[in-house]
Amino acid sequence: MTTDTVLEARGLGKRYRGRGWALKDCSFRLPAGRVCAVVGPNGAGKSTLLALAAGLLKPTEGTLHGPAREKLAYVAQDKPLHPQLTVADTLAMGRELNPGRWDAAAAERIVAAGPLDTGARVRTLSGGQRTRVALALALGKRSELLLLDEPMADLDPLARHELMGALMAEAAEHGTTVVMSSHVLSELEGACDHLVLVDGGRVRLDGPIDDLLAAHTVLRGPVAGLAPHTVVEARTTGRQLTALVRHEGRIEGAWETSQPTLEELLLAHLRAARAPEGAPA
C-alpha cells in the first residue's frame, strides 16, 4: 500500500457459515483525504465491507490494508451505545478511551446543535439523537479514517443536511478520509468525490467520481454499431437506441451525446450486473 493510500483491498472475500459469500473477489484502492460513497442495494455487502475495514471481522480470503484501530473511527448501523450512560458520560468515556487524540470541542458542537440534554440517558434518546451522539464520538476521536455505515438513516432532512456539512468540514479541515455507505444516492451526491459501487458481494465500479463520469457517455440515435466502445447498457425503442458506454477514444457518428448523471451511471451498472448472461441489456 502506497503512502497516499488509506485503504486497499486485494481479492477480498468474506463468507459467513450457513449464509454463503457476503463479499467475493473485491479489489479497490482509496486515496487519503477522499470522501467516499459506498453505494449499493440492501444486502449488497456494504456493511460487511465496512466491518472488515474497521477490523471487526476477519476476511475469509484476500487482504484489506488500512490504518491501525486507534487511527480509525467506526459508526455501525445500529449505533451501539451504553444505554445507562448519560450523553455527558458517553463523551467523557470517549475522552478517556482516546487520550491525546480527543477533540472535545468537535464532539460537543455536534451534541449542542441537537440540541441534546447532556444529562439524558442514552436509552431515552430517539434514533436520530443516538445517531448524533455516535457521530459526536466518531468526530471527537480525530481519526485518520472515518467509517460510517448508513449514518443518516435515522435523521430528519434538516439534521441530515447539517451533519453532512459537519462531516465535509471535518474532511476539508483535517484531511480525514471519510467512507459512508448508503443505498440512498441523494444522501451522498454532491458531498462525495470517490465511489465504490457494491452489488451481489462484488465491487462493480470504483474510482474518483469525476473520472468515472468523464469516462462514460450517453448516446442517443438510430440503431447502429457501438464498437469499439464498451457498452454498459443499451435500450432500443423503435428505431431509437439509447446506450451508456465506457468510451474508447473519440465517438464517431451521428450520435446525440451527453455525460450521464451519477444516478444514471449507477443504475446502468447495477442493471447490467443483474442481467442474465447473454441477455440484451
PASEBA-1860 file (N, C-alpha, C; in nm, 3 decimals):
! residues 281
1> MTTDTVLE> 0.085/-0.119/0.000/0.000/0.000/0.000/0.089/0.124/0.000 ~ 0.064/0.219/-0.091/0.144/0.339/-0.100/0.108/0.436/0.011 ~ 0.196/0.535/0.033/0.177/0.627/0.145/0.053/0.715/0.129 ~ 0.006/0.737/0.006/-0.112/0.821/-0.014/-0.240/0.739/-0.023 ~ -0.233/0.610/0.009/-0.350/0.523/0.008/-0.388/0.490/0.151 ~ -0.514/0.514/0.185/-0.557/0.489/0.323/-0.624/0.352/0.339 ~ -0.678/0.298/0.229/-0.748/0.171/0.236/-0.729/0.099/0.102 ~ -0.687/-0.026/0.109/-0.665/-0.101/-0.015/-0.707/-0.247/0.004
9> ARGLGKRY> -0.794/-0.294/-0.085/-0.840/-0.433/-0.084/-0.787/-0.504/-0.207 ~ -0.746/-0.629/-0.186/-0.699/-0.713/-0.296/-0.761/-0.852/-0.282 ~ -0.848/-0.885/-0.376/-0.912/-1.016/-0.375/-0.988/-1.045/-0.246 ~ -1.047/-0.942/-0.187/-1.110/-0.953/-0.056/-1.239/-1.033/-0.064 ~ -1.255/-1.125/0.031/-1.378/-1.202/0.037/-1.414/-1.236/0.181 ~ -1.544/-1.241/0.208/-1.592/-1.280/0.341/-1.711/-1.375/0.324 ~ -1.697/-1.493/0.386/-1.803/-1.593/0.381/-1.853/-1.619/0.523 ~ -1.986/-1.617/0.539/-2.047/-1.648/0.667/-2.097/-1.793/0.665
17> RGRGWALK> -2.075/-1.863/0.773/-2.119/-2.002/0.780/-2.272/-2.008/0.770 ~ -2.319/-2.089/0.680/-2.462/-2.106/0.662/-2.528/-2.000/0.576 ~ -2.452/-1.894/0.540/-2.511/-1.785/0.461/-2.439/-1.762/0.329 ~ -2.324/-1.820/0.313/-2.251/-1.803/0.189/-2.165/-1.678/0.187 ~ -2.128/-1.635/0.068/-2.036/-1.523/0.050/-2.109/-1.390/0.058 ~ -2.066/-1.305/0.151/-2.119/-1.168/0.157/-2.038/-1.077/0.067 ~ -1.909/-1.106/0.054/-1.820/-1.035/-0.038/-1.733/-1.139/-0.109 ~ -1.697/-1.110/-0.233/-1.617/-1.205/-0.309/-1.529/-1.130/-0.409
25> DCSFRLPA> -1.399/-1.156/-0.402/-1.302/-1.106/-0.502/-1.312/-0.954/-0.521 ~ -1.310/-0.880/-0.410/-1.321/-0.734/-0.415/-1.182/-0.671/-0.411 ~ -1.156/-0.583/-0.505/-1.030/-0.510/-0.509/-1.058/-0.364/-0.538 ~ -0.997/-0.276/-0.460/-1.008/-0.132/-0.483/-0.900/-0.062/-0.402 ~ -0.877/0.065/-0.435/-0.779/0.146/-0.362/-0.841/0.282/-0.336 ~ -0.835/0.327/-0.210/-0.892/0.456/-0.172/-0.781/0.551/-0.130 ~ -0.759/0.659/-0.206/-0.656/0.756/-0.168/-0.694/0.831/-0.041 ~ -0.594/0.876/0.032/-0.616/0.951/0.155/-0.685/1.084/0.126
33> GRVCAVVG> -0.767/1.129/0.219/-0.832/1.259/0.209/-0.958/1.260/0.127 ~ -1.002/1.146/0.077/-1.124/1.140/-0.005/-1.249/1.128/0.084 ~ -1.361/1.168/0.028/-1.491/1.140/0.089/-1.558/1.039/-0.003 ~ -1.565/0.916/0.042/-1.602/0.803/-0.044/-1.742/0.755/-0.013 ~ -1.823/0.739/-0.117/-1.955/0.679/-0.105/-1.945/0.531/-0.140 ~ -1.986/0.446/-0.047/-2.001/0.303/-0.075/-2.150/0.280/-0.099 ~ -2.185/0.258/-0.223/-2.325/0.258/-0.266/-2.364/0.119/-0.314 ~ -2.489/0.084/-0.289/-2.542/-0.042/-0.339/-2.674/-0.071/-0.274
41> PNGAGKST> -2.749/-0.165/-0.328/-2.879/-0.200/-0.271/-2.864/-0.269/-0.136 ~ -2.975/-0.285/-0.064/-2.972/-0.359/0.061/-2.921/-0.500/0.036 ~ -2.835/-0.548/0.126/-2.780/-0.683/0.112/-2.666/-0.694/0.014 ~ -2.613/-0.582/-0.033/-2.508/-0.586/-0.134/-2.372/-0.625/-0.077 ~ -2.353/-0.607/0.055/-2.223/-0.635/0.116/-2.155/-0.512/0.173 ~ -2.227/-0.398/0.175/-2.167/-0.273/0.221/-2.127/-0.280/0.368 ~ -2.217/-0.329/0.454/-2.189/-0.336/0.597/-2.074/-0.430/0.626 ~ -2.068/-0.542/0.556/-1.957/-0.635/0.574/-1.826/-0.570/0.535
49> LLALAAGL> -1.825/-0.495/0.426/-1.703/-0.428/0.382/-1.655/-0.329/0.487 ~ -1.746/-0.251/0.544/-1.704/-0.153/0.645/-1.659/-0.220/0.774 ~ -1.726/-0.328/0.813/-1.684/-0.400/0.933/-1.545/-0.462/0.915 ~ -1.515/-0.509/0.796/-1.381/-0.558/0.765/-1.279/-0.445/0.775 ~ -1.314/-0.329/0.719/-1.224/-0.214/0.723/-1.199/-0.168/0.866 ~ -1.300/-0.184/0.952/-1.287/-0.143/1.092/-1.211/-0.245/1.175 ~ -1.180/-0.361/1.117/-1.109/-0.463/1.191/-1.198/-0.547/1.281 ~ -1.331/-0.537/1.265/-1.424/-0.614/1.347/-1.450/-0.753/1.291
57> LKPTEGTL> -1.419/-0.773/1.164/-1.429/-0.903/1.100/-1.295/-0.937/1.036 ~ -1.269/-1.066/1.023/-1.150/-1.112/0.952/-1.192/-1.164/0.815 ~ -1.116/-1.130/0.711/-1.154/-1.179/0.578/-1.137/-1.330/0.566 ~ -1.222/-1.390/0.485/-1.208/-1.531/0.453/-1.097/-1.552/0.352 ~ -1.082/-1.455/0.263/-0.975/-1.461/0.164/-0.935/-1.320/0.126 ~ -0.817/-1.307/0.068/-0.767/-1.177/0.024/-0.720/-1.092/0.141 ~ -0.690/-0.965/0.111/-0.637/-0.874/0.212/-0.708/-0.740/0.207 ~ -0.708/-0.673/0.321/-0.757/-0.536/0.330/-0.664/-0.461/0.424
65> HGPAREKL> -0.591/-0.365/0.371/-0.496/-0.287/0.449/-0.551/-0.148/0.476 ~ -0.541/-0.104/0.600/-0.587/0.029/0.639/-0.516/0.074/0.765 ~ -0.559/0.185/0.823/-0.495/0.237/0.944/-0.512/0.143/1.063 ~ -0.427/0.160/1.163/-0.441/0.086/1.289/-0.571/0.126/1.357 ~ -0.621/0.038/1.444/-0.751/0.058/1.508/-0.763/0.194/1.577 ~ -0.653/0.239/1.642/-0.660/0.366/1.715/-0.666/0.487/1.623 ~ -0.643/0.467/1.494/-0.644/0.578/1.399/-0.770/0.581/1.312 ~ -0.867/0.497/1.346/-0.993/0.500/1.271/-1.110/0.504/1.367
73> AYVAQDKP> -1.223/0.555/1.317/-1.348/0.556/1.393/-1.455/0.492/1.307 ~ -1.546/0.418/1.373/-1.647/0.341/1.301/-1.782/0.360/1.369 ~ -1.882/0.394/1.290/-2.020/0.405/1.339/-2.103/0.301/1.265 ~ -2.150/0.201/1.339/-2.230/0.094/1.280/-2.374/0.138/1.261 ~ -2.449/0.061/1.183/-2.589/0.095/1.155/-2.672/0.107/1.282 ~ -2.650/0.016/1.379/-2.734/0.015/1.498/-2.686/0.111/1.607 ~ -2.579/0.187/1.579/-2.528/0.290/1.672/-2.518/0.235/1.815 ~ -2.435/0.132/1.840/-2.430/0.072/1.973/-2.367/0.167/2.075
81> LHPQLTVA> -2.446/0.211/2.172/-2.401/0.298/2.281/-2.450/0.237/2.411 ~ -2.380/0.266/2.521/-2.421/0.210/2.650/-2.551/0.278/2.694 ~ -2.659/0.202/2.709/-2.791/0.266/2.734/-2.802/0.338/2.867 ~ -2.725/0.297/2.968/-2.740/0.356/3.100/-2.655/0.482/3.120 ~ -2.561/0.506/3.030/-2.478/0.627/3.042/-2.556/0.749/2.995 ~ -2.525/0.863/3.053/-2.581/0.988/3.002/-2.501/1.031/2.881 ~ -2.551/1.132/2.811/-2.477/1.187/2.697/-2.342/1.240/2.744 ~ -2.340/1.311/2.856/-2.214/1.365/2.909/-2.118/1.253/2.945
89> DTLAMGRE> -2.170/1.145/3.008/-2.086/1.031/3.043/-2.027/0.966/2.918 ~ -2.108/0.959/2.813/-2.063/0.897/2.689/-1.947/0.975/2.629 ~ -1.958/1.108/2.628/-1.848/1.189/2.576/-1.725/1.178/2.666 ~ -1.746/1.170/2.798/-1.634/1.153/2.890/-1.564/1.019/2.865 ~ -1.641/0.917/2.835/-1.583/0.787/2.801/-1.497/0.798/2.675 ~ -1.549/0.872/2.574/-1.471/0.893/2.453/-1.338/0.959/2.482 ~ -1.340/1.057/2.571/-1.216/1.126/2.608/-1.118/1.029/2.676 ~ -1.167/0.946/2.768/-1.081/0.854/2.842/-1.024/0.745/2.752
97> LNPGRWDA> -1.101/0.702/2.653/-1.054/0.595/2.564/-0.962/0.644/2.453 ~ -0.955/0.775/2.436/-0.872/0.831/2.328/-0.780/0.940/2.382 ~ -0.693/0.906/2.477/-0.605/1.008/2.535/-0.509/1.063/2.431 ~ -0.494/1.195/2.433/-0.402/1.260/2.339/-0.459/1.288/2.203 ~ -0.579/1.230/2.172/-0.638/1.249/2.040/-0.776/1.314/2.048 ~ -0.835/1.317/2.166/-0.975/1.357/2.179/-0.994/1.505/2.153 ~ -1.089/1.538/2.064/-1.124/1.675/2.033/-1.260/1.704/2.096 ~ -1.257/1.753/2.221/-1.381/1.776/2.296/-1.470/1.878/2.228
105> AAAERIVA> -1.409/1.982/2.170/-1.487/2.088/2.107/-1.567/2.035/1.989 ~ -1.506/1.949/1.908/-1.576/1.893/1.792/-1.694/1.808/1.836 ~ -1.672/1.723/1.937/-1.780/1.636/1.985/-1.893/1.718/2.046 ~ -1.857/1.818/2.124/-1.960/1.899/2.192/-2.041/1.982/2.094 ~ -1.979/2.025/1.983/-2.053/2.102/1.882/-2.164/2.017/1.821 ~ -2.134/1.891/1.793/-2.234/1.802/1.732/-2.351/1.781/1.828 ~ -2.322/1.760/1.955/-2.426/1.738/2.056/-2.508/1.865/2.077 ~ -2.440/1.978/2.090/-2.508/2.104/2.119/-2.601/2.147/2.006
113> AGPLDTGA> -2.568/2.111/1.882/-2.650/2.151/1.769/-2.782/2.075/1.765 ~ -2.797/1.970/1.850/-2.916/1.885/1.851/-3.048/1.958/1.869 ~ -3.068/2.033/1.976/-2.983/2.029/2.096/-3.019/1.908/2.181 ~ -2.919/1.852/2.251/-2.942/1.738/2.338/-2.917/1.775/2.483 ~ -2.996/1.720/2.572/-2.972/1.734/2.714/-2.859/1.640/2.751 ~ -2.745/1.695/2.790/-2.629/1.610/2.819/-2.650/1.524/2.943 ~ -2.753/1.553/3.023/-2.784/1.470/3.138/-2.878/1.356/3.107 ~ -2.929/1.351/2.983/-3.022/1.245/2.945/-2.949/1.113/2.924
121> RVRTLSGG> -3.012/1.003/2.967/-2.952/0.872/2.945/-2.974/0.829/2.799 ~ -2.877/0.757/2.748/-2.882/0.714/2.608/-3.009/0.636/2.579 ~ -3.056/0.555/2.672/-3.174/0.472/2.648/-3.301/0.554/2.626 ~ -3.300/0.681/2.666/-3.418/0.766/2.649/-3.415/0.844/2.517 ~ -3.308/0.834/2.442/-3.292/0.913/2.321/-3.365/0.849/2.203 ~ -3.408/0.933/2.109/-3.465/0.884/1.983/-3.353/0.828/1.895 ~ -3.394/0.762/1.786/-3.295/0.708/1.693/-3.204/0.816/1.637 ~ -3.264/0.931/1.599/-3.184/1.041/1.545/-3.089/1.100/1.647
129> QRTRVALA> -3.134/1.108/1.774/-3.047/1.161/1.879/-2.931/1.067/1.908 ~ -2.957/0.936/1.905/-2.849/0.838/1.923/-2.747/0.849/1.810 ~ -2.797/0.871/1.689/-2.706/0.891/1.576/-2.616/1.011/1.599 ~ -2.672/1.118/1.649/-2.595/1.240/1.675/-2.485/1.213/1.779 ~ -2.517/1.140/1.885/-2.417/1.109/1.988/-2.307/1.018/1.931 ~ -2.348/0.919/1.851/-2.250/0.829/1.790/-2.155/0.904/1.697 ~ -2.210/0.997/1.618/-2.124/1.077/1.529/-2.036/1.172/1.609 ~ -2.086/1.224/1.721/-2.003/1.309/1.807/-1.882/1.230/1.858
137> LALGKRSE> -1.903/1.106/1.900/-1.792/1.022/1.944/-1.692/0.999/1.831 ~ -1.744/0.970/1.713/-1.656/0.941/1.599/-1.573/1.063/1.561 ~ -1.636/1.181/1.556/-1.563/1.303/1.519/-1.467/1.346/1.630 ~ -1.507/1.324/1.755/-1.420/1.361/1.866/-1.292/1.282/1.870 ~ -1.293/1.163/1.814/-1.174/1.078/1.817/-1.062/1.134/1.731 ~ -1.097/1.225/1.638/-0.999/1.284/1.547/-0.916/1.176/1.476 ~ -0.988/1.090/1.404/-0.925/0.976/1.338/-0.876/1.013/1.199 ~ -0.792/0.927/1.143/-0.747/0.943/1.005/-0.850/0.890/0.907
145> LLLLDEPM> -0.925/0.788/0.950/-1.026/0.725/0.865/-1.156/0.715/0.943 ~ -1.263/0.767/0.886/-1.395/0.768/0.949/-1.487/0.678/0.867 ~ -1.534/0.568/0.926/-1.618/0.470/0.859/-1.760/0.482/0.912 ~ -1.855/0.510/0.824/-1.992/0.536/0.865/-2.086/0.446/0.785 ~ -2.158/0.357/0.856/-2.248/0.262/0.790/-2.391/0.314/0.800 ~ -2.446/0.359/0.687/-2.581/0.417/0.681/-2.598/0.522/0.791 ~ -2.513/0.624/0.794/-2.511/0.713/0.909/-2.633/0.803/0.922 ~ -2.703/0.830/0.813/-2.809/0.930/0.817/-2.951/0.870/0.818
153> ADLDPLAR> -2.962/0.739/0.831/-3.092/0.673/0.815/-3.195/0.720/0.917 ~ -3.153/0.756/1.039/-3.248/0.793/1.144/-3.271/0.943/1.156 ~ -3.211/1.021/1.067/-3.215/1.167/1.082/-3.321/1.230/0.994 ~ -3.378/1.341/1.042/-3.469/1.418/0.958/-3.388/1.496/0.855 ~ -3.451/1.547/0.750/-3.375/1.613/0.642/-3.286/1.727/0.688 ~ -3.333/1.809/0.784/-3.253/1.921/0.830/-3.129/1.873/0.904 ~ -3.145/1.776/0.994/-3.031/1.721/1.068/-2.934/1.651/0.973 ~ -2.989/1.584/0.871/-2.904/1.516/0.773/-2.816/1.617/0.701
161> HELMGALM> -2.876/1.727/0.658/-2.801/1.831/0.587/-2.694/1.891/0.678 ~ -2.731/1.917/0.802/-2.637/1.979/0.896/-2.519/1.888/0.926 ~ -2.547/1.761/0.955/-2.439/1.669/0.990/-2.353/1.634/0.870 ~ -2.412/1.630/0.752/-2.331/1.608/0.632/-2.235/1.724/0.614 ~ -2.282/1.846/0.642/-2.193/1.962/0.634/-2.080/1.953/0.734 ~ -2.110/1.904/0.856/-2.006/1.888/0.958/-1.902/1.786/0.914 ~ -1.946/1.679/0.851/-1.852/1.577/0.803/-1.763/1.632/0.692 ~ -1.823/1.710/0.602/-1.744/1.768/0.493/-1.641/1.867/0.546
169> AEAAEHGT> -1.682/1.946/0.646/-1.588/2.040/0.707/-1.473/1.967/0.774 ~ -1.505/1.854/0.840/-1.403/1.771/0.905/-1.301/1.722/0.804 ~ -1.350/1.671/0.692/-1.261/1.619/0.589/-1.174/1.729/0.530 ~ -1.235/1.846/0.507/-1.160/1.956/0.447/-1.055/2.014/0.542 ~ -1.091/2.029/0.669/-1.002/2.095/0.763/-0.888/2.006/0.810 ~ -0.917/1.878/0.830/-0.818/1.789/0.891/-0.766/1.682/0.797 ~ -0.815/1.679/0.673/-0.768/1.577/0.579/-0.817/1.438/0.613 ~ -0.925/1.430/0.689/-0.980/1.300/0.727/-1.040/1.230/0.605
177> TVVMSSHV> -1.010/1.102/0.590/-1.075/1.022/0.487/-1.206/0.970/0.543 ~ -1.316/0.996/0.472/-1.449/0.957/0.517/-1.505/0.853/0.419 ~ -1.556/0.743/0.474/-1.621/0.640/0.393/-1.762/0.622/0.447 ~ -1.861/0.648/0.364/-2.001/0.639/0.404/-2.076/0.544/0.314 ~ -2.147/0.450/0.375/-2.230/0.360/0.295/-2.374/0.408/0.294 ~ -2.442/0.378/0.186/-2.584/0.412/0.176/-2.643/0.342/0.054 ~ -2.773/0.319/0.059/-2.844/0.277/-0.062/-2.929/0.392/-0.115 ~ -2.919/0.509/-0.051/-2.993/0.628/-0.093/-2.894/0.726/-0.154
185> LSELEGAC> -2.896/0.737/-0.286/-2.797/0.818/-0.356/-2.805/0.965/-0.316 ~ -2.927/1.015/-0.290/-2.944/1.157/-0.261/-2.869/1.199/-0.134 ~ -2.840/1.103/-0.043/-2.765/1.135/0.078/-2.621/1.170/0.047 ~ -2.569/1.120/-0.065/-2.426/1.125/-0.090/-2.388/1.213/-0.209 ~ -2.481/1.226/-0.304/-2.449/1.301/-0.426/-2.418/1.446/-0.392 ~ -2.311/1.498/-0.443/-2.269/1.635/-0.417/-2.177/1.648/-0.299 ~ -2.171/1.545/-0.212/-2.084/1.551/-0.095/-1.959/1.466/-0.112 ~ -1.969/1.362/-0.194/-1.859/1.265/-0.206/-1.783/1.286/-0.336
193> DHLVLVDG> -1.654/1.253/-0.332/-1.571/1.267/-0.452/-1.513/1.135/-0.500 ~ -1.547/1.027/-0.430/-1.497/0.894/-0.468/-1.612/0.796/-0.453 ~ -1.611/0.690/-0.535/-1.723/0.597/-0.538/-1.673/0.454/-0.534 ~ -1.740/0.372/-0.452/-1.727/0.226/-0.460/-1.869/0.172/-0.471 ~ -1.901/0.112/-0.584/-2.033/0.054/-0.608/-2.026/-0.096/-0.583 ~ -2.106/-0.142/-0.486/-2.106/-0.283/-0.446/-2.243/-0.342/-0.477 ~ -2.242/-0.461/-0.538/-2.368/-0.530/-0.563/-2.339/-0.679/-0.571 ~ -2.423/-0.757/-0.505/-2.404/-0.901/-0.508/-2.272/-0.945/-0.448
201> GRVRLDGP> -2.221/-0.866/-0.354/-2.096/-0.901/-0.288/-1.971/-0.869/-0.367 ~ -1.984/-0.798/-0.478/-1.868/-0.765/-0.561/-1.861/-0.615/-0.586 ~ -1.740/-0.565/-0.602/-1.721/-0.425/-0.640/-1.742/-0.415/-0.790 ~ -1.845/-0.341/-0.830/-1.879/-0.329/-0.972/-1.813/-0.208/-1.036 ~ -1.781/-0.107/-0.955/-1.726/0.017/-1.009/-1.657/0.090/-0.896 ~ -1.540/0.148/-0.921/-1.476/0.230/-0.818/-1.381/0.329/-0.881 ~ -1.362/0.441/-0.812/-1.271/0.543/-0.859/-1.323/0.681/-0.826 ~ -1.246/0.786/-0.859/-1.295/0.923/-0.841/-1.422/0.946/-0.923
209> IDDLLAAH> -1.521/1.007/-0.864/-1.650/1.023/-0.931/-1.637/1.102/-1.060 ~ -1.560/1.211/-1.058/-1.545/1.291/-1.180/-1.483/1.209/-1.293 ~ -1.385/1.125/-1.260/-1.321/1.042/-1.363/-1.417/0.937/-1.417 ~ -1.498/0.879/-1.329/-1.593/0.778/-1.374/-1.699/0.838/-1.467 ~ -1.749/0.957/-1.429/-1.848/1.022/-1.515/-1.787/1.062/-1.649 ~ -1.664/1.112/-1.647/-1.598/1.156/-1.771/-1.569/1.038/-1.864 ~ -1.554/0.919/-1.807/-1.521/0.801/-1.888/-1.643/0.739/-1.953 ~ -1.762/0.785/-1.917/-1.885/0.729/-1.972/-1.961/0.836/-2.051
217> TVLRGPVA> -2.036/0.791/-2.150/-2.117/0.880/-2.233/-2.251/0.815/-2.261 ~ -2.356/0.897/-2.257/-2.488/0.851/-2.301/-2.502/0.885/-2.449 ~ -2.534/0.783/-2.529/-2.551/0.800/-2.673/-2.698/0.779/-2.709 ~ -2.751/0.867/-2.792/-2.888/0.852/-2.841/-2.887/0.873/-2.992 ~ -2.955/0.783/-3.065/-2.959/0.797/-3.210/-3.014/0.673/-3.275 ~ -3.003/0.664/-3.409/-3.053/0.548/-3.481/-2.978/0.422/-3.438 ~ -3.047/0.309/-3.445/-2.982/0.183/-3.410/-2.861/0.164/-3.500 ~ -2.746/0.146/-3.438/-2.621/0.132/-3.513/-2.518/0.065/-3.423
225> GLAPHTVV> -2.406/0.025/-3.484/-2.300/-0.039/-3.409/-2.234/0.058/-3.311 ~ -2.192/0.005/-3.196/-2.131/0.088/-3.093/-1.983/0.057/-3.075 ~ -1.928/-0.033/-3.153/-1.786/-0.063/-3.143/-1.706/0.064/-3.176 ~ -1.590/0.085/-3.112/-1.516/-0.005/-3.022/-1.548/0.019/-2.874 ~ -1.656/0.089/-2.844/-1.683/0.127/-2.706/-1.742/0.010/-2.626 ~ -1.716/0.010/-2.496/-1.772/-0.091/-2.407/-1.912/-0.050/-2.367 ~ -2.010/-0.130/-2.403/-2.150/-0.098/-2.375/-2.185/-0.146/-2.234 ~ -2.223/-0.052/-2.150/-2.269/-0.088/-2.015/-2.414/-0.130/-2.021
233> EARTTGRQ> -2.496/-0.050/-2.090/-2.639/-0.080/-2.102/-2.690/-0.016/-2.230 ~ -2.778/-0.086/-2.300/-2.837/-0.032/-2.422/-2.985/-0.068/-2.427 ~ -3.067/0.028/-2.467/-3.211/0.005/-2.480/-3.255/0.058/-2.616 ~ -3.344/-0.019/-2.681/-3.395/0.020/-2.812/-3.544/0.043/-2.805 ~ -3.587/0.159/-2.855/-3.729/0.192/-2.864/-3.757/0.225/-3.010 ~ -3.823/0.132/-3.079/-3.845/0.152/-3.222/-3.711/0.155/-3.294 ~ -3.684/0.266/-3.361/-3.557/0.282/-3.432/-3.457/0.365/-3.353 ~ -3.490/0.396/-3.229/-3.406/0.483/-3.146/-3.329/0.398/-3.044
241> LTALVRHE> -3.199/0.420/-3.038/-3.112/0.350/-2.943/-3.062/0.448/-2.838 ~ -3.071/0.408/-2.714/-3.011/0.484/-2.604/-2.913/0.391/-2.534 ~ -2.789/0.433/-2.521/-2.687/0.346/-2.464/-2.595/0.425/-2.373 ~ -2.552/0.361/-2.266/-2.444/0.414/-2.183/-2.320/0.334/-2.216 ~ -2.216/0.403/-2.258/-2.092/0.334/-2.297/-1.975/0.391/-2.218 ~ -1.879/0.304/-2.194/-1.748/0.350/-2.147/-1.667/0.370/-2.274 ~ -1.644/0.495/-2.309/-1.594/0.523/-2.443/-1.443/0.500/-2.455 ~ -1.406/0.456/-2.576/-1.265/0.436/-2.611/-1.231/0.534/-2.722
249> GRIEGAWE> -1.167/0.644/-2.686/-1.132/0.744/-2.786/-1.252/0.826/-2.828 ~ -1.242/0.884/-2.946/-1.344/0.975/-2.996/-1.468/0.899/-3.041 ~ -1.585/0.957/-3.015/-1.711/0.896/-3.057/-1.747/0.945/-3.196 ~ -1.754/0.851/-3.290/-1.785/0.883/-3.428/-1.932/0.856/-3.457 ~ -1.986/0.926/-3.557/-2.122/0.900/-3.600/-2.217/1.010/-3.557 ~ -2.341/0.996/-3.602/-2.442/1.100/-3.579/-2.516/1.074/-3.448 ~ -2.439/1.069/-3.341/-2.499/1.044/-3.210/-2.527/1.176/-3.138 ~ -2.636/1.177/-3.064/-2.657/1.283/-2.966/-2.591/1.234/-2.837
257> TSQPTLEE> -2.496/1.310/-2.785/-2.418/1.263/-2.671/-2.439/1.354/-2.549 ~ -2.426/1.295/-2.431/-2.431/1.370/-2.307/-2.358/1.291/-2.199 ~ -2.311/1.363/-2.098/-2.249/1.295/-1.985/-2.358/1.245/-1.892 ~ -2.346/1.123/-1.841/-2.450/1.071/-1.753/-2.448/1.142/-1.618 ~ -2.562/1.143/-1.551/-2.565/1.183/-1.412/-2.511/1.066/-1.330 ~ -2.477/1.093/-1.205/-2.428/0.987/-1.119/-2.535/0.878/-1.103 ~ -2.662/0.919/-1.091/-2.769/0.821/-1.077/-2.780/0.734/-1.201 ~ -2.773/0.793/-1.321/-2.779/0.716/-1.445/-2.664/0.616/-1.452
265> LLLAHLRA> -2.546/0.660/-1.412/-2.428/0.573/-1.416/-2.446/0.452/-1.324 ~ -2.488/0.478/-1.200/-2.503/0.371/-1.102/-2.613/0.272/-1.142 ~ -2.728/0.324/-1.182/-2.838/0.236/-1.218/-2.805/0.150/-1.339 ~ -2.735/0.206/-1.436/-2.699/0.128/-1.554/-2.604/0.014/-1.518 ~ -2.505/0.042/-1.434/-2.413/-0.064/-1.394/-2.482/-0.170/-1.309 ~ -2.574/-0.129/-1.223/-2.648/-0.226/-1.142/-2.737/-0.315/-1.229 ~ -2.807/-0.254/-1.325/-2.893/-0.333/-1.414/-2.808/-0.428/-1.499 ~ -2.693/-0.381/-1.545/-2.606/-0.465/-1.627/-2.555/-0.585/-1.547
273> ARAPEGAP> -2.524/-0.562/-1.418/-2.473/-0.670/-1.334/-2.578/-0.777/-1.311 ~ -2.705/-0.739/-1.314/-2.814/-0.834/-1.284/-2.874/-0.897/-1.408 ~ -2.837/-0.847/-1.526/-2.891/-0.905/-1.649/-2.837/-1.046/-1.667 ~ -2.923/-1.143/-1.707/-2.874/-1.279/-1.734/-2.767/-1.278/-1.841 ~ -2.667/-1.364/-1.824/-2.557/-1.368/-1.922/-2.611/-1.399/-2.060 ~ -2.569/-1.317/-2.155/-2.612/-1.335/-2.292/-2.742/-1.263/-2.325 ~ -2.809/-1.207/-2.224/-2.935/-1.136/-2.248/-2.905/-0.994/-2.290 ~ -2.990/-0.930/-2.369/-2.969/-0.790/-2.403/-2.981/-0.704/-2.281
281> A> -2.903/-0.595/-2.273/-2.908/-0.506/-2.155/-3.036/-0.428/-2.154
END
